[in-house]
Amino acid sequence: MELASKYDPQNVESKWYQYWLDNKLFSSKPDGREPYTVVIPPPNVTGVLHMGHMLNNTIQDILVRRARMEGKNACWVPGTDHASIATEAKVVNKLAQEGIKKTDLTREQFLEHAWDWTNEHGGIILKQLRRLGCSCDWDRTGFTMDETRSKSVIKVFVDLYNKGLIYRGVRMVNWDPQAQTALSDEEVIYKDEHSKLYHLKYYVVEQDKVERKDEGNIMHKDEKGYYAVVATTRPETIMGDSAMCINPDDIKNTWLKGLHVVVPAVNREIPVIEDSYVDIEFGTGCLKVTPAHDINDHALGLKHGLETIDIFNDNGTISEAAGLYVGMDRMDVRKQIAIDLQNAGLMEKIEDYDNKVGFSERTNVPIEPKLSTQWFLKMEHFAEIALGPVMNDDIEFYPKKYKNTYRHWLENIKDWCISRQLWWGHRIPAYYFTTADGKKDVVVAETAEEALKLAQQKNANLKAEDLTQDEDALDTWFSSWLWPISLFDGINNPDNEEINYYYPTADLVTGPDIIFFWVARMIMAGYEYRGKMPFKHVYFTGIVRDKLGRKMSKSLGNSPDPIMLIEKYGADGVRMGMMLAAPAGNDILFDESLCEQGRNFNNKIWNAFRLIEGWQTADIEQPEENKIAINWFDAKLKVINAEMQEQFKQYRISEALMTVYRLFWDEFSAWYLEMIKPAYIDGKAQPIDQITYNSTLQFFETLMKMLHPFMPFITEELWQHIADRKNGESIMSATLTIDNPSESDHKLVDAIENMKQVVGGVRTVRNQKNIAPKEALELQAIGQNAYEAYNSVIMKMANLKAINVVNAKGDDASAFMVSTDEFAVPVGDLIDVAAELEKAQKELEHLQGFHASVEKKLANKNFVDHAPEAVVARERKKLSDSEEKMAALKETIAKLQGK
């Protein structure tokens, strides 16, 4: 195959990805090798690729490809999540556009629409991941609602119910009025809101019994009589008030003890109760108690036997029970009731107030605390089994800072609300029936047939149609927490070959925003159902932000289309751009110019190979400089590879990329190739010796292997060109074996670094003296030449005609230091004396002016006496340094004037 003159990523990427698929190179089956397993964090089945996916999956692919090249049996399992709330919302919107309401359909009819939507739009994101180069075993693709995963979920629910860990009860839950479902605490995002604090008047019923009881009483009175002031951010909930509560130790409000007050606008009489729960310092110290719509109020209601009045419908509108504003949206009522209370003289005042408000993580609407009958999973047991492994580093987090986040959540864990009022999802396997003595009862079973058998033990006359299955679906995360197990069918068949081979998985790459939703729960499920960790390491990525630090979002218009980026810069360029900005756990400031840098690096690699490929070889003696170059670069490879191994161990993946990037660009291209590059004589390229050429190709192949996990496409293309390969062979299966560096390797690398400074010193003299690169120079080593062994390389790289050891530098020489060794380059007649003299005189004039200003500052007694000692010392050093430089310049000028 002839190599194109320019790198064309579009052609190369499609060609090699199909080649990998055709040859089943991503496929994995259990064998005798060490397994390396990664399960993809399943994206929403109907989702499309965004920058967060790009980052996450690039990192996974890097780790998987590297493991393959280490000889491990790498298995990366892809899949998607059914995303109950998001998918159901999309289906409901689609139906609404067709004039169909969800309520007009049966569950079965709605699910037909949902499956049609999923089949039409699902899987797009997995196809997009192929464009990125992801080396997933696509034959293993899972879906959280496919048959295997669904059976696993139901089996686990039944098991946990039978263990007494799942229960059903009336609890205060987070209610999403838009999705019309309960949410877990972890699905509520708290945001800072600029709200209002409404101070409402609650008039005392027993006006004739009001009396001052303590000097500190704060009593309110107007023409209508005495009243208490209650401060609230939610005046729309007053229709649900069933008490007003004061702290018994609050001197301000002891005058209210034993009285009743009237709920403003509602005109309901409610008791004044006492409880130490009330914060004396907040507002007026009077708390309205609404047991149906606040978790703390609910607790007070239970404790004091208060009436519970649910004033909200499931969709967030006001219910009949409220008696006022029925059918209006809660947010509209908040505005209207504030106006109505002011007009009725029932509003003391309104203040601006900043507070945190809980929003649904899925629909981004304010959640409503609501009493509801739901299914819960007891979490205390799971917290106990999941905390130790992370805190003891059996499971390692990268970065470590997330261990404390994890510990805090587990130590303060609440029971998990696992039921959702949705149809799209795993239907809860609970079946309701009537017992022989007429009581309502429930059984939980994997199938309706098993449920009937269990129910018949309590009522032998029951038939299948007498059982009613629970209408709710399970929380999506209740399937995701089983992902590392269920993908290998470890729930249904707990001793199968695949689960025993691939589990536990090696690395999990995910975002810290789902550490509670998913990471912690997978750890819980792993220990509960396998008795061991689900993964050994967790790598937390950061959030992808734009270069201004803003979170990427459609509304801001600052989130590029990943596929457009790939088409513009190539997948390898985009992968590199993402990783250059991606230190573990820190937010990524993404700039498209990084992708351009990645594309430029592709071109650099391509052109380097075309340069090498263009050389002619001959059966000639290997030059000394080539031997040195080969020995050095071989040692350099070992040293850099050891660095990268350590970086990968610490999951410093972006640093590992920068390390190999610099190795190729700075060391291989800028130094090694220049050291060995054949000369041009009379405009004609000379041949290179075969030994050096072969070594160079071997080095290039090794570099391609080191780069392959980061940049899979270009490395495959060039690896295939380096030598004749058999059909089905691929760089991804080529083992990368590099020996550890020896002490002599380190010494050689260090010596060449110093040698580079010698070459750099000569080049600096050329630049400073405007001497043409083609002009061969002499180099003087003063006293000794510590780098004599590398003379041949230095002479070639610096274009020298001789390197001589002298006792003292010549009068016409420009000197420089390398460590403690002094070198000089005699410039003689090679320089433009007039130009050099003018340059030296201008520099002297500048230094004289600078010297005078420092001298003046130090002559100021006030400055010397009052400035910090360190500042004065720094100024004195500036003075002495400038004097030395002026003396050297005067000497240079005198020599130039003598020419």
Stockholm file with secondary structure:
# STOCKHOLM 1.0

chainA/1-899         MELASKYDPQNVESKWYQYWLDNKLFSSKPDGREPYTVVIPPPNVTGVLHMGHMLNNTIQDILVRRARMEGKNACWVPGTDHASIATEAKVVNKLAQEGIKKTDLTREQFLEHAWDWTNEHGGIILKQLRRLGCSCDWDRTGFTMDETRSKSVIKVFVDLYNKGLIYRGVRMVNWDPQAQTALSDEEVIYKDEHSKLYHLKYYVVEQDKVERKDEGNIMHKDEKGYYAVVATTRPETIMGDSAMCINPDDIKNTWLKGLHVVVPAVNREIPVIEDSYVDIEFGTGCLKVTPAHDINDHALGLKHGLETIDIFNDNGTISEAAGLYVGMDRMDVRKQIAIDLQNAGLMEKIEDYDNKVGFSERTNVPIEPKLSTQWFLKMEHFAEIALGPVMNDDIEFYPKKYKNTYRHWLENIKDWCISRQLWWGHRIPAYYFTTADGKKDVVVAETAEEALKLAQQKNANLKAEDLTQDEDALDTWFSSWLWPISLFDGINNPDNEEINYYYPTADLVTGPDIIFFWVARMIMAGYEYRGKMPFKHVYFTGIVRDKLGRKMSKSLGNSPDPIMLIEKYGADGVRMGMMLAAPAGNDILFDESLCEQGRNFNNKIWNAFRLIEGWQTADIEQPEENKIAINWFDAKLKVINAEMQEQFKQYRISEALMTVYRLFWDEFSAWYLEMIKPAYIDGKAQPIDQITYNSTLQFFETLMKMLHPFMPFITEELWQHIADRKNGESIMSATLTIDNPSESDHKLVDAIENMKQVVGGVRTVRNQKNIAPKEALELQAIGQNAYEAYNSVIMKMANLKAINVVNAKGDDASAFMVSTDEFAVPVGDLIDVAAELEKAQKELEHLQGFHASVEKKLANKNFVDHAPEAVVARERKKLSDSEEKMAALKETIAKLQGK
#=GR chainA/1-899 SS CCCCSSCCHHHHHHHHHHHHHHTTTTCCCCCSSCEEEEECCCCBTTCCCCHHHHHHHHHHHHHHHHHHHTTCEEEEECEEBCCHHHHHHHHHHHHHHTTCCGGGSCHHHHHHHHHHHHHHHTTHHHHHHHHHTCCCCGGGCEETTSHHHHHHHHHHHHHHHHTTCEEEEEEEEEEETTTTEEECGGGEEEEEEEEEEEEEEEEBSCGGGCCCCSTTCCCEEETTEEEEEEEESCGGGGGGCCEEEECTTCGGGGGGTTCEEECTTTCCEEEEEECTTSCTTSTTSEEEECTTSCHHHHHHHHHHTCCCCCCBCTTSBBCGGGCSSTTSBHHHHHHHHHHHHHHTTCEEEEEEEEEEEEEETTTCSBCEEEEEEEEEECCHHHHHHHHHHHHTTSSEEESTTHHHHHHHHHHTCCCEECEESCSSSCBCCEEEEECTTSCEEEEECSSHHHHHHHHHTTCTTCCGGGCEECCCEECTHHHHTTHHHHTTTTTTSTTCHHHHHHCSEEEEEECGGGIIIIIIHHHHHHHHHTSSCSEEEEEECCCEEETTSCBCCTTTTCCCCHHHHHHHHCHHHHHHHHHHTCCTTSCEEECHHHHHHHHHHHHHHHHHHHHHHTCCEESCCCCHHHHHHHHHHHHHHHHHHHHHHHHHHTTCHHHHHHHHHHIIIIIIIIIIHHHHCCCEETTEECCEEHHHHHHHHHHHHHHHHHHTTTCHHHHHHHHHHHSCCCTTCCGGGSCCCCCCCCHHHHHHHHHHHHHHHHHHHHHHHHHHHTCCTTSCEEEEEESCCTTGGGHHHHHHHHTEEEEEEESSCCTTEEEEEETTEEEEEECGGGSCHHHHHHHHHHHHHHHHHHHHHHHHHHHCHHHHHHSCHHHHHHHHHHHHHHHHHHHHHHHHHHHHHTC
#=GC SS_cons         CCCCSSCCHHHHHHHHHHHHHHTTTTCCCCCSSCEEEEECCCCBTTCCCCHHHHHHHHHHHHHHHHHHHTTCEEEEECEEBCCHHHHHHHHHHHHHHTTCCGGGSCHHHHHHHHHHHHHHHTTHHHHHHHHHTCCCCGGGCEETTSHHHHHHHHHHHHHHHHTTCEEEEEEEEEEETTTTEEECGGGEEEEEEEEEEEEEEEEBSCGGGCCCCSTTCCCEEETTEEEEEEEESCGGGGGGCCEEEECTTCGGGGGGTTCEEECTTTCCEEEEEECTTSCTTSTTSEEEECTTSCHHHHHHHHHHTCCCCCCBCTTSBBCGGGCSSTTSBHHHHHHHHHHHHHHTTCEEEEEEEEEEEEEETTTCSBCEEEEEEEEEECCHHHHHHHHHHHHTTSSEEESTTHHHHHHHHHHTCCCEECEESCSSSCBCCEEEEECTTSCEEEEECSSHHHHHHHHHTTCTTCCGGGCEECCCEECTHHHHTTHHHHTTTTTTSTTCHHHHHHCSEEEEEECGGGIIIIIIHHHHHHHHHTSSCSEEEEEECCCEEETTSCBCCTTTTCCCCHHHHHHHHCHHHHHHHHHHTCCTTSCEEECHHHHHHHHHHHHHHHHHHHHHHTCCEESCCCCHHHHHHHHHHHHHHHHHHHHHHHHHHTTCHHHHHHHHHHIIIIIIIIIIHHHHCCCEETTEECCEEHHHHHHHHHHHHHHHHHHTTTCHHHHHHHHHHHSCCCTTCCGGGSCCCCCCCCHHHHHHHHHHHHHHHHHHHHHHHHHHHTCCTTSCEEEEEESCCTTGGGHHHHHHHHTEEEEEEESSCCTTEEEEEETTEEEEEECGGGSCHHHHHHHHHHHHHHHHHHHHHHHHHHHCHHHHHHSCHHHHHHHHHHHHHHHHHHHHHHHHHHHHHTC
//
